[in-house]
Amino acid sequence: MNKSIVVMALALGLVACKDDTSVSQKAGSAISGTAADFVAGLGEGVDKRMNVTLQADPGLAAQGLTVTLGKSRGMGSKDAAVYVVADKAFKGKLVARALDAEGTEIGRASAEEEFAADDARYVTFKFNEEMDSQLVRTYAVSAR
């Protein structure tokens, strides 16, 4: 009786696999696809978690500058990178103020930058080691 169950299971397995792909290959493909989806989703989640909220000072637009994306530089890092787009040439100081949940400034960093017209790149702001980056909710960016 046990032999008939085994034979029946093998027959069903062969019928289910009409193409040249084995059951183990199909299972492996399904598992690796799910694993790849999981890793991609995990990377997306980490990437989104590193994004920070930005407040652009109205004076930036007057200088021809726009900030589009801000990212923390990772766990334990006090640095933040902000993507800056320059419609016109700019040479000067960019300032980022780190604000907590209440909007209180808890850190400040600046970077001397020079942009050509129609230029864009990430600008990294290096904050003091004493600043608690876990308290930062927003970076307010301005130009001087």
Secondary structure, DSSP 4 states (H G I P E B T S, - for coil): -HHHHHHHHHHHHHHH--SS--HHHHHHHHHHHHHHHHHHHHHHHHHHHHEEEEEE-HHHHHTTEEEEEEEE-STT--EEEEEEEESS-EEEEEEEEEE-TTS-EEEEEEEEEEE-TTEEEEEEEE--TTS-GGG--EEEEEE-
